[in-house]
Amino acid sequence: MKITFVKKILADGSPCRKCGDVETRLIESGQMDRIDEVLIADERDPDSPGMRLAADLEVARAPFFVVDDGGERKVWTVYFKFAKEVFGGSEGKASDAARDILDDNPDLDYV
């Protein structure tokens, strides 16, 4: 099983805030050691490895994770769902998970 983490650099050259938050969670939980590859999706370079992979997989959000398990690839755009399904943990607080879901679905709003 190969796990790829794709994080984004914005058009102005700054790092994606959400990508940084997810990377911090990965490091603090020790999960980063289980990530096989980190790719950068640089908005300024459509040929950057992360941008090419996002285009190939038709992913429009970052960060995202790709798990290749013997030729079958699965994509996650929500860190908490990825961590639970791939690493088998229940990482983070419920409020963090809810915020991640809201960030991933701009059509939703707080109630």
N, C-alpha and C positions, 0 to 999 in steps of 0.2 A: 504494500500500500504506500503510495506516494502522496504527501500532503503539500499543497502549494498555497501560500498566503500572498494575496495581491493587495498592495497598498498604493495609494494615489498621491501624486504631486499635482497640485492645482496649477491652472494656467499662469498664475502670478508667481509661480515658483515655490510657494509655501506648501508645507505638508498638510495633508487632509487631517483635520482635527479628529474625526471619528476613527480614522486609521491609526492615529497615534494612541488613542484611548484603547483600542483593541490590542495593539502591539504591547502596550503596558500590561494589560490583563494577561496576555500570553506569557510574558516574561515573569510577572509576579506569581503566576500559578504554576510555573515550571513547564507549561505546555509548549513553549517556544522550542524546547529541545526535541519535540516530536514533529516540528515543521521541517520538511525536507528542502523546501525552496521558497525564497521570498522574491517576488517580482515587483517591479515598480511600473505602475501605469502613469506615465507622465503625460498630462494633457497637452504639453507643448510639443510632444513627439508622438505622432500616431503610430510610429514604428517601434516604440518602446515595447519590451517584451510583455508587460502587463496590459498595455493597450491592445496589442495583437491578440492576446489570449481572451481578453474581454470581448473583442469583436468576434472571434471564432466561436465563443460560447454564448454570444448575444446577452452579455451581462452589462447592465447600465449603472450599477452601483459599486461603490468601493467602501470599505474593503470587502473582499470576498475570498472564499476558500474553495479549492478544487481538490477532491480526493479521487485519485486514479487507482482503482482496485482491479488490477488485471485487465485493463483495457476499457473498463466501464468507468466513466467519469460522472461525478455528482458535484453540484455547485451549491454553496451556501452563501447567502448575503447577510445573514444574521448570526453574529458571533455566538450568542447564547444557545441557539438551536444547534449550530455546528459543534460547540463544545459538548453539549449533552449527547448528541447522536454519535459523534466520532470518538470522543474521549470518555464518554459515559459518566460525566460529572454533571452536577447542577451548579455550575459556576455563577458566582455573583448573587446579588440581591434581586428580588422580584422587581423592584423599582428600576434597576439597571436594565433588566430584560425588557420591561415595558418601554423604557426610553429608547432602547435599541429598535424595538418593533415600530415605534412611532417615527423614529428617524428613517426607517426603511420604507415607511408607507406615508408619504406626505399628505395623502388624501384623508388620513385619519386625524383626529384632533383630541386634545384632552377633554375629558368630561367633567 
